[in-house]
Amino acid sequence: MPQAKLPYMARDNIGMTAPTARTDQPRNPLHGVTLEAIVRALEAHYGWEALARQIPIRCFSHDPSVSSSLKFLRKTPWAREKVESLYLFVLREQARRERLRQ
């Protein structure tokens, strides 16, 4: 019996969830946060100069901008991991300070 032709997307997603289906990740603080939002938050928290001291990469120290940083971080997994780790550290520190205030 010949196999029925499936639409292109259905054929590629056999056994997988639909591409538009959202999976809940309640314990993942990075879920739903864009890389741009992370870079902007770190820049607002530290400033470019201090951010370059925290993570010594050229896109933060030489003519820094959000767009140039995003281009570099999207192509460089090890640098992106460092940025995401620093962002998580900042979130933990903010949560810790909030707990101490109460």
MARTORVO-281115 format. One record per residue: residue in three letters; x negated, y, z negated of N, C-alpha, C in turn. Coordinates in steps of 0.02 Angstrom, whole numbers, plus 50000, padded with zeros to 5 digits. Last residue first. Layout:
residues N
alaXYZXYZXYZ
...
END
This chain:
residues 102
gln493775206647336494415204847305494325202547234
arg492485208347380492875214247363493505212547324
leu492085195547416491785198647357492165204847334
arg492785193647535492935189447476492665192547412
glu492135202947616492845203747602493045199647540
arg490855197347623490945203847591491675205147573
arg491175185647695490895185147627490985191747590
ala491585190947817492065187147777491825186647704
gln490365196547857490945200947847491465197447804
glu489595184947868489395190147820489985194847806
arg490255178247972490215175147906490045180447852
leu490045187448078490725185848056490725182847985
val488655186848087488965193148070489685191948045
phe488525173348128488215175648065488545182048042
leu489135174048252489435169848200489165171848131
tyr488185182248317488885184448310489235180548254
leu487085173848316487055180148279487755182848267
ser487575163748400487395162148331487365168448288
glu487715170648521488305167848488488175166248415
val486365173548544486845179048536487475176448500
lys485835160648557485585165148505486075170748491
glu486545156148669486625152748605486385157148547
arg486035164748766486745165148749486875161848681
ala484735160048773484855166848749485585167748727
trp484945147348826484615147948762484735154848732
pro485595149848955485945146548898485605147548830
thr485675161949062485165159449017485485156348954
lys486665167849135486185163649172485695160049126
arg487345175449045487725170349082487265165549120
leu486365184349004486605179248957487005173748992
phe486185192749117485645188649092485905182849049
lys487465198649129487165195149186486615190349161
leu487595204749002488045199349022487765195249080
ser486595214549010486555209248959486995203248979
ser487095222749109486465219149121486375213449071
ser488295227149044488315223349107487665219649121
val487845233848929488265227948922488245223848986
ser486115238148930486815239648945487205233248938
pro484475244748900485025240148885485705242748908
asp483065247348940483645250048975484265245648964
his482465234648850482265238948906482885241048946
ser483095226748750482575231548732482385236448788
phe484015217848797484215221948740483705227448725
cys483385211348899484015214748916484265219048858
arg482275204948835482185211148874482835214848888
ile482475199648668482515198248739482555204948776
pro482405196048516481935199548560481975197248633
ile483585199048411483505194248465483055197648517
gln483275209248318483585203048296483475197448347
arg482785219448400482345216648347482615209948323
ala483885221848479483275219448512482775216748461
leu484715226848381484905220548414484295217548449
ala484105238948355484105233848303484285226948331
glu484375245148481483685244448455483645238948402
trp485775244948499485335241248545484635240048515
gly486775241348353486455246148399485945242348441
tyr487485232948265486765233948256486505240048294
his488875234348296488655232748228487915234748217
ala488945236948432489255241648386489005240648315
glu488285225648480488005232248494488295237448447
leu489165215848437488485215948410488155222748422
ala490295219248515490335219148442489645219548410
arg489795217648646490025224248624490065224648547
val489535203748644488985208548655489185215548630
ile490845198848624490305197248577489745202348583
ala491515203448737491735205748671491195204448618
glu490795196248835490785203548835490985206348767
leu491175183448807490475185248797490405192848795
thr492755182748722492345183148782491625185048763
val493585171448625493185177448622492725177448683
gly494215159148627494595164948650494215171548648
his493255152948499493785151348547494175157548564
leu492365155448400492205158248465492755157048517
pro492795148448288492855155748288492695158948355
asn493675134448278493155137148320493215144748324
arg494745128948214494125129448176493545132248217
pro495795128048307495865132548249495215133548210
gln496075126248452495425125348419495415129848358
asp497195119348565497105122848502496425121148473
thr497135121948737497035117248682496905121448619
arg498265126148863497795128448811497735123148758
ala498375122949035498575120848967498045123148917
thr497905125649159498195131249122498395129349051
pro497465113549207496975118849196497255124749157
ala498125099549117498205104649168497725110349155
thr496965086849067497515091449054497555096549110
met496625072149166496415078049128497035082349114
gly497015062349252496775060349186496545066149143
ile496595071849390496885065649367496575063749300
asn496205083549453496335083649381496655077249355
asp496105082149589495495083549551495595083049476
arg497425080249625496945074949638496305076049597
ala497985092549594498205086649557497705080949566
met497345100949687497225101749615497425095549577
tyr497845095449813497135096049798497005096449723
pro499215083849799498955090549812498235090949786
leu498955067049855499125071849803498885078749824
lys499585054649954499155060549953499395065349900
ala499685038149894500035044349912499535050049907
gln498825024649967498885029249911499215035649934
pro499655010850046499235016750050499365021449990
met499584994150000500005000050000499555006250000
END
